[in-house]
Amino acid sequence: MRKLILLALLICLYMISAYSSNKMYLIIGSYSDGSTPGISVYDFDMDRGEFSFVNDIKNVQNPSYLAISSDEKLIYSVNENDEGAVSVFSFEKGSGALHFINSQLTKGAHPCYIAVDKGRNFIVTANYTGGSVSYFPLNAEGHIRPLQQLWDMNELMRGNNNEAVSHIHTTVFSPCGKYLFVTDLGLNKIYRFNVETDNSLTFDEENVKNLPPGSGPRHLAFHPNGNFLYCINEHAGAVAVFSYRNGVLTLVQTIDTYINPDVRRKGSADIHLTPDGRFLYASNRLQDDGIAIFSVCPERGTLTKEGYQKTGIHPRNFIISPNGKFLLCANRNSNNIQIFEINQRTGLLCNTGKEIQLSQPVCLKWIGR
């Protein structure tokens, strides 16, 4: 009898563990003046695509992009406004509660992207209107110290193009963590910064990747195998595919993201791959709003068009569940987050009809349960 009871308990524990492992926290950043939720927390079931509200926090201005610390205890946020700031919140996994810790000025207007290194030593922001990159060291608790380094790309790139203005849009670490890649939508460049042993950053002027005029490089995504880097070009409505080796990028392909490549108002936004690296998705706004679907050649990293999924209005950001089963799309102007199921064979998307209704959602992140 005791053995049967023990066996039953073990089965129950296993079932609880298995069920819990399929649950994630969905963290949502939204445009907000402080009167509506800025950061929201939802439970998300990765098997069934179902969700439930957990918590939110107001009184935070325009947390339009978020970064999660490697231990998932802290959430870093930009405050995308004229002055420009970054904030950090503690996150309680048990309750899903958020608590404001501190904030610092970026000294660059409209920060739109933030990244935290794996060792939780520093954060970096891309300041869009400021045309600059801001570096903040963190203390042992992960709190943000005052700005330590600022790179004004208009000054550094002076003489390259006197008419264009820098608009920094993304700061993404390489898989090894030795490099930070930064997109300049205004000057059509991808910069490389080196992460030094003391966790400072140095700008590598010898490794600036120039893209064709009118490209507008916006977001970056590394392939899970670390051999390829994909750049979504906002103005060109295209994906640039690079091979990647030891910090060096080599262009191998450029492919359109729109159904009609002659569309006049292009505004590509975000780019992500499935966890197995078989499919890549890219979102488009302004006209023919939707998500372009590509299969990925495993040897060369090149893309083949597979389909196109219409979405709500202005799909600025989207995210793929860690198990690769669902794609969640944040539509800023439709005030909703659509849940699509991914066909595991073709990569095509099926609208589940399930939606999270939320004011101006623009950033989606995961935290484990």
PETALIN-V438058 format. One record per run of one state. SS is the DSSP state (A for helix, B for strand, O for the rest). FROM is the first residue (numbers start at 0). TO is the last residue. If there is no record, write none. Layout:
ss->SS from->FROM to->TO
ss->SS from->FROM to->TO
This chain:
ss->O from->0 to->0
ss->A from->1 to->20
ss->O from->21 to->21
ss->B from->22 to->29
ss->O from->30 to->37
ss->B from->38 to->44
ss->O from->45 to->49
ss->B from->50 to->56
ss->O from->57 to->64
ss->B from->65 to->67
ss->O from->68 to->72
ss->B from->73 to->78
ss->O from->79 to->83
ss->B from->84 to->90
ss->O from->91 to->96
ss->B from->97 to->104
ss->O from->105 to->109
ss->B from->110 to->115
ss->O from->116 to->120
ss->B from->121 to->126
ss->O from->127 to->130
ss->B from->131 to->137
ss->O from->138 to->142
ss->B from->143 to->151
ss->A from->152 to->155
ss->O from->156 to->166
ss->B from->167 to->172
ss->O from->173 to->177
ss->B from->178 to->183
ss->O from->184 to->187
ss->B from->188 to->194
ss->O from->195 to->199
ss->B from->200 to->202
ss->O from->203 to->203
ss->A from->204 to->206
ss->O from->207 to->207
ss->B from->208 to->209
ss->O from->210 to->215
ss->B from->216 to->221
ss->O from->222 to->226
ss->B from->227 to->232
ss->O from->233 to->236
ss->B from->237 to->244
ss->O from->245 to->246
ss->B from->247 to->255
ss->O from->256 to->266
ss->B from->267 to->272
ss->O from->273 to->277
ss->B from->278 to->283
ss->O from->284 to->288
ss->B from->289 to->295
ss->O from->296 to->301
ss->B from->302 to->309
ss->O from->310 to->313
ss->B from->314 to->319
ss->O from->320 to->324
ss->B from->325 to->330
ss->O from->331 to->334
ss->B from->335 to->341
ss->O from->342 to->347
ss->B from->348 to->356
ss->O from->357 to->359
ss->B from->360 to->367
ss->O from->368 to->368
